[in-house]
Amino acid sequence: MQAGRERTSDKQARRIAEFIAPLRVKPGAKVNLSKDFDPAHKAGIKNKAAGQELLRVGVELLADYQRRLAAEGTHGVLVCLQALDAGGKDGTIRHVMSGVNPQGVHVNNFRVPSAEELGHDYLWRYSCRLPRRGEIGIFNRSHYEEVLVVRVHPELLTRQRLPGAGEGEKAVWRRRFREINDWERYLTDNGFKVVKLFLNLSKEEQRTRFLRRIDVPERNWKFSAADARERTFWDSYQAAFSEMLAATSTPWAPWYVIPADRKWFARICAAAVLADTLIGIDPRYPEIGDKSRRELAREKILLESEAPDGAAPDPYEASVAAGPKGRKNDRGDRRDRRGRNHGRRHR
């Protein structure tokens, strides 16, 4: 990511794509999570201070693209975040999405399904909370819980009252992998990109974070005995994650395994993957027709005629003519103008 620029050049886009390439799970590849991905990887970035600058640039980039995504209103983005407890999902959302317009981003957390939700198919409650066109939707835990926690705790499958109880659990998971892949293909075909991030945390780092939640009073609320109980299923979860990543990383919705032992690096990676997705969509600001331009010109003349004595007829136009100093308070307008120019350059 290149500091000081909000528009994405071709060179910058390539750098982002190269940065996230090692995180991508190759479709069709077998995955052994503990051997294939290092939770402490940091891609040669020296320290947190250097990482903070990269994150700042990434957040600015996302804010620019999110404005264009909302203005165009053609595509939507669904971000699926998966991790074990203390993996950093909440912090990732808070930091990566800090610069975007909150009206265009919606976060959904999925807890234990209600009686109403259990009365429907397992994807129903997720379908009900999908983003609209022009929006970024975030699933903090997602439909992948249905092949993770339900797999580690198969007694939960009984509550779903599935037909064909004798088909065997392995057949259930194979079928769900296929159904999830087909559902995500359907979403993609309809203009909704699916971004899947697995925050890969080491067992020792989880232990450290749990202890901090116990030791720091302000963090006590974030820890429960249930978290410690789930930790005893560590190996089962690692196996479930490995098979899930292998079975559901597809060309249209690949998984990215984010090294999560360093929170600051995990946030850089998440921002980069999301930026790469939006760059690929390349949303454009809508262009108005000749009739609308004529109407704008007429309204401009009327508004300029209302300028009080001593005031510029068009203050914004005057600030542009004055140069950088006159535009110091127009950062948002300049970003919008750069976005429009970028769209024209790529036509």
Residue pairs with C-beta under 8 A, 6 or more apart in sequence:
1 12
1 15
1 16
1 54
1 57
1 58
1 61
1 272
1 275
2 9
2 11
2 12
2 15
2 57
3 53
3 56
3 57
4 57
5 12
5 57
6 60
6 61
6 63
6 64
6 335
6 338
6 339
7 64
7 338
7 339
7 341
7 342
8 16
8 61
8 65
8 275
8 279
8 342
13 276
13 279
16 272
16 275
16 276
16 279
17 276
19 43
19 269
19 272
20 256
20 269
20 272
20 273
20 276
22 43
23 256
23 257
23 258
23 259
23 269
23 273
24 249
24 254
24 255
24 256
25 31
25 245
25 246
25 249
25 254
25 255
25 256
25 257
26 249
26 254
27 249
27 250
27 251
27 254
29 246
29 249
30 246
31 242
31 243
31 245
31 246
32 242
33 200
33 238
33 241
33 242
33 245
33 257
34 238
36 257
37 200
37 257
37 259
38 259
39 200
39 201
39 202
39 205
39 259
39 260
39 261
40 202
40 205
40 259
40 261
40 262
41 259
41 265
42 51
42 259
42 262
42 265
43 265
45 51
45 54
45 265
45 268
48 262
48 264
51 262
51 264
51 265
51 267
51 268
52 264
54 268
55 95
55 96
55 264
55 267
55 268
55 271
58 96
58 268
58 271
58 272
58 275
59 95
59 96
59 98
59 99
59 271
60 99
61 271
61 275
62 96
62 97
62 99
62 100
62 271
62 274
62 275
62 278
63 99
63 100
63 101
63 335
64 335
64 338
64 339
65 275
65 278
65 279
65 281
65 283
66 100
66 101
66 104
66 105
66 136
66 278
67 101
67 335
67 336
67 339
68 283
68 284
68 285
68 339
68 343
69 75
69 76
69 77
69 104
69 134
69 135
69 136
69 278
69 281
69 283
70 101
70 103
70 104
70 134
70 135
71 134
71 283
71 285
71 286
72 134
72 283
72 284
72 285
72 286
73 133
73 134
74 133
74 134
74 191
74 283
75 133
75 134
75 191
75 192
75 193
75 281
75 283
76 130
76 131
76 132
76 133
76 134
76 135
76 136
76 137
76 191
76 192
76 193
77 131
77 135
77 136
77 137
77 192
77 193
77 195
77 274
77 277
77 278
77 281
78 130
78 131
78 137
78 138
78 139
78 187
78 192
78 193
78 194
78 195
79 136
79 137
79 138
79 139
79 195
79 196
79 197
79 274
80 139
80 142
80 143
80 144
80 194
80 195
80 196
80 197
81 89
81 92
81 93
81 138
81 139
81 140
81 141
81 142
81 197
81 199
82 141
82 142
82 144
82 148
82 196
82 197
82 198
82 199
82 241
83 89
83 198
83 199
83 200
83 201
83 260
84 201
84 206
84 230
84 234
84 237
85 206
85 210
85 227
85 230
85 231
86 201
86 205
86 206
86 209
86 210
86 213
86 227
87 199
87 200
87 201
87 206
87 260
88 199
88 201
88 260
88 263
88 266
89 140
89 141
89 199
90 140
91 263
91 267
92 197
92 199
92 263
92 266
92 267
92 270
93 107
93 138
93 140
95 267
96 267
96 270
96 271
96 274
97 105
97 136
97 138
100 136
104 134
104 135
104 136
105 135
105 136
105 137
105 138
106 129
106 131
106 135
106 136
106 137
106 138
107 137
107 138
107 140
108 129
108 137
108 138
108 139
108 140
109 140
109 141
110 125
110 126
110 139
110 140
110 141
110 142
110 145
113 125
113 159
117 124
117 125
118 159
118 160
118 161
122 143
122 146
122 160
122 176
123 143
123 146
123 179
123 180
123 183
126 139
126 142
126 143
129 137
129 139
130 137
130 187
130 192
131 137
131 192
133 191
133 192
136 274
143 180
143 183
144 180
144 196
144 244
144 248
146 176
146 180
147 173
147 176
147 177
147 180
147 240
147 244
147 248
148 237
148 240
148 241
148 244
149 156
150 156
150 157
150 160
151 169
151 173
151 240
152 233
152 236
152 237
152 240
154 169
157 169
157 172
162 172
173 243
174 247
177 244
177 247
177 248
180 248
181 247
181 248
181 250
181 253
184 194
184 248
184 250
184 252
184 253
185 250
185 252
185 253
187 194
188 194
188 252
188 253
193 277
193 280
193 281
194 252
194 253
195 253
195 256
195 273
195 274
195 277
196 248
196 249
196 253
196 254
196 255
196 256
197 255
197 256
197 258
197 270
197 273
198 241
198 245
198 255
198 256
198 257
198 258
199 258
199 260
199 266
200 257
200 258
200 259
200 260
201 260
201 261
202 261
203 231
203 234
205 260
205 261
206 231
207 231
210 223
210 227
210 228
210 231
212 219
213 219
213 220
213 222
213 223
214 220
214 223
230 237
245 255
245 257
248 255
249 255
256 269
256 273
258 266
258 269
258 270
258 273
259 265
259 266
259 269
260 266
282 343
282 346
284 343
285 336
285 339
285 340
285 343
288 296
300 314
303 314
304 313
304 314
305 313
307 313
312 318
316 330
316 333
318 326
319 326
319 327
319 329
319 330
320 326
320 327
327 334
